[in-house]
Amino acid sequence: MLKGIVNAEGVMEGQVAVLWGAFLTNIIDFIIVAFVMFMVVKGVNKMKKKEEVAEAAPAGPSQEDLLSEIRDLLKK
């Protein structure tokens, strides 16, 4: 049997106390914060990709326009 003196908080002095409630609360808080940060980074990356695609779009005529021009030139 464990020997020790119980203090005012109900914890035995000289013994190691594992505070499971506080531990589980910290784990759950960490998981929530990590998930939110993951979603924020994912959203920012998605927005950057959309900007890159918009900037990389060619400003010239489409492929159909070029082919029709070639066709017209060949007819002449």
Backbone as a ProteinNet text record, in pm:
[ID]
protein_1_A
[PRIMARY]
MLKGIVNAEGVMEGQVAVLWGAFLTNIIDFIIVAFVMFMVVKGVNKMKKKEEVAEAAPAGPSQEDLLSEIRDLLKK
[TERTIARY]
83.3	0	88.3	41.3	118.8	112.1	225.9	230.1	255.9	190	210.8	111.7	133	46	-38.8	-168.5	-258.5	-262.5	-235.6	-237.3	-377.6	-391.6	-522.5	-592.7	-517.5	-578.3	-620.4	-591.9	-628.8	-525	-405.6	-298.4	-199.3	-156.9	-59.9	76.1	135.8	268.6	371	469.3	572.3	535.4	422.4	378.5	365.5	376.3	359.8	212	155.8	14.9	4.4	-74.7	-99.6	-237.2	-239.4	-364.6	-420.9	-498.9	-548.6	-643.1	-723.1	-816.7	-744.6	-644.5	-567.9	-491.1	-438.3	-363.9	-454.9	-571.3	-664.8	-714.5	-737.4	-779.4	-672.2	-546.7	-437.1	-424.6	-441.6	-434.1	-546.4	-668.5	-782.3	-764.2	-717.1	-691.5	-585.9	-480.3	-375.2	-430.1	-511.7	-567.8	-657.4	-737.2	-825.4	-742.9	-643.4	-559.7	-483	-430.1	-356.3	-447.3	-570.8	-665	-700.1	-723.9	-757.5	-639.9	-518.8	-401.2	-382.5	-408.2	-399.6	-497.5	-620.3	-720.9	-684.2	-627.1	-585.6	-475.2	-373.5	-262.3	-313.1	-403	-459.8	-535.2	-612.2	-685.7	-593.8	-487.1	-391.9	-322.6	-283.1	-218.6	-313.4	-439.5	-538.4	-554	-556.7	-569.4	-446.6	-326.7	-204.7	-203.8	-250.9	-255.3	-349.7	-464.8	-559.3	-495.6	-419.4	-352.6	-247.8	-172.4	-69.5	-131	-242.6	-309.3	-361.3	-416.6	-468.8	-355.7	-240.7	-127.5	-64	-69.2	-4.2	-90	-214.1	-302.3	-249.1	-243.2	-191.3	-287.4	-229.9	-311.9	-339	-276.4	-290.8	-415.4	-426	-543.7	-548.4	-669.2	-686	-634	-626	-575.5	-668.1	-798	-893.6	-875.9	-850.4	-828.1	-703	-597.4	-473.6	-493.3	-564.9	-587.7	-674.8	-773.6	-858	-777.5	-685.7	-598.6	-510.4	-453.7	-369.6	-451.7	-572.2	-660.2	-689.1	-718.9	-748.5	-626.1	-508.6	-385.9	-357.8	-386.4	-363.1	-462.5	-582.4	-680.2	-637.3	-567.3	-522.9	-413.4
-117.7	0	124.8	230.3	353.5	430.1	481	561.1	705.2	796	937.2	1020.7	1150.9	1244.1	1316.9	1325.1	1394.6	1541.6	1631	1774.4	1830.1	1963.7	2028.4	2007.3	1988.2	1968.2	1823.5	1737.4	1597.7	1515.9	1571.2	1501	1452.7	1329.4	1275.1	1336.3	1388.8	1447.2	1335.7	1361.8	1262.2	1163	1179.1	1088.6	1167.3	1097.5	1159.6	1153.7	1269.3	1275.2	1298.8	1216.9	1234.9	1298.6	1418.4	1491.4	1460.4	1353.7	1305.1	1404.7	1472.1	1569	1682	1738.7	1847.7	1797.6	1676.1	1618.2	1600.7	1542.1	1522.6	1654.7	1754	1886	1947.4	1936	1990	1917.9	1787.8	1710.3	1752.2	1763.9	1803	1945.2	2036.6	2173.2	2176.1	2097.4	2092.3	2041.5	1937.3	1881.3	1984	2056.7	2158.1	2268.6	2320.2	2427.6	2379.3	2257.8	2204.3	2189.8	2144.5	2129.4	2265	2364	2497.7	2555.5	2541	2591.7	2519.4	2389.3	2313.1	2367.6	2394.5	2446.2	2585.9	2669.9	2805	2796.2	2713.9	2699.8	2640.9	2544.3	2484	2589	2673.9	2779.7	2881.8	2919.4	3015.6	2956.6	2830.8	2766.3	2757.4	2730.4	2721.7	2857.8	2964.9	3099.1	3135.7	3096.7	3125.8	3052.6	2928.7	2852.9	2917.9	2968.6	3035.8	3161.3	3236.1	3355.4	3319.3	3211.6	3170.6	3127.4	3057.1	3013.1	3133.7	3232	3351.9	3431.3	3438.1	3511.5	3436.8	3304.9	3225.2	3209.5	3254.3	3240.2	3326	3269.4	3346.6	3459	3572.5	3688.4	3695	3607.2	3609.3	3538.3	3519.7	3452.8	3305.7	3250.1	3109.7	3019.3	2892.8	2795.1	2785.5	2796.6	2791.2	2909	3028.3	3145.9	3128.2	3076.7	3055.9	2953.5	2845	2742.9	2795.5	2877.5	2933.2	3030.5	3105	3193.5	3112.5	3004.5	2919.1	2861	2816.5	2761.8	2865.2	2988.3	3095.5	3128.3	3128	3156.5	3045.4	2923.3	2811.7	2815.5	2864.3	2874.9	2977.1	3081.5	3185.5	3128.4
0	0	0	-69.9	-78.8	52.1	90.7	212.7	173.9	238.4	212.2	289.3	282.6	352.5	248.6	274.4	182.1	221.2	120.3	150.3	131.2	133.1	127.6	-6.5	-114.8	-246.5	-269.6	-179	-192.9	-267.3	-288.2	-357.6	-253.1	-271.2	-176.1	-201.8	-98.4	-110.6	-124.3	-206.8	-228	-336.7	-398.7	-504.5	-635.9	-747	-877.2	-914	-945.7	-982.9	-1133	-1200.1	-1342	-1354.8	-1409.9	-1425.1	-1563.3	-1573.2	-1701.4	-1767.8	-1691.5	-1748.7	-1819.9	-1755.3	-1815.8	-1937.4	-1929.8	-2042	-2163.6	-2143.9	-2254.8	-2312	-2225.9	-2273.1	-2362.2	-2321.6	-2402.6	-2536.3	-2536.8	-2661.9	-2756	-2705	-2788.5	-2841.4	-2756.6	-2801.6	-2911.4	-2897	-2998.1	-3130.8	-3126.4	-3250	-3318.8	-3243.9	-3302.4	-3367	-3297.4	-3351.6	-3473.8	-3470.1	-3584.5	-3705.7	-3686.4	-3797.8	-3858.9	-3773.9	-3824	-3901.6	-3850.7	-3921.8	-4054.7	-4058.2	-4182.6	-4285.5	-4243.1	-4335.7	-4385.9	-4299.6	-4341.2	-4445.2	-4420.1	-4515.6	-4646.1	-4638.6	-4760	-4842.1	-4776.5	-4845.9	-4910.4	-4840.4	-4895.9	-5018.1	-5011.4	-5125.7	-5244.8	-5218.5	-5326.9	-5395.1	-5315.8	-5372.6	-5455.1	-5409.2	-5484.1	-5617.7	-5619.6	-5744.7	-5844.3	-5797.7	-5886.6	-5946.1	-5865.2	-5915.1	-6019.8	-5995.6	-6090.4	-6222.7	-6217.2	-6339.3	-6415.9	-6346.3	-6411.5	-6477.2	-6413.6	-6468.8	-6585.3	-6583.1	-6686.3	-6811.5	-6807.7	-6923.7	-7038.9	-7159.5	-7273.6	-7311	-7348.4	-7383.5	-7533.3	-7610.1	-7754.8	-7802.8	-7935.2	-7991.8	-7953.1	-7960.2	-7923.2	-8034.3	-8004.6	-8101.1	-8222.5	-8199.5	-8310.1	-8405.4	-8348.1	-8432.4	-8517.8	-8459.1	-8534.5	-8645.5	-8615.7	-8717.3	-8830.7	-8796.4	-8903.1	-8989.8	-8929.2	-9008.4	-9102.1	-9053.6	-9137	-9252.5	-9220.8	-9324.5	-9431.5	-9389.6	-9483.1	-9568.5	-9507.2	-9583.7	-9685	-9647.8	-9740.8	-9857.8	-9834.9	-9941.8	-10045.7	-10001.9	-10094	-10177.7
[MASK]
++++++++++++++++++++++++++++++++++++++++++++++++++++++++++++++++++++++++++++

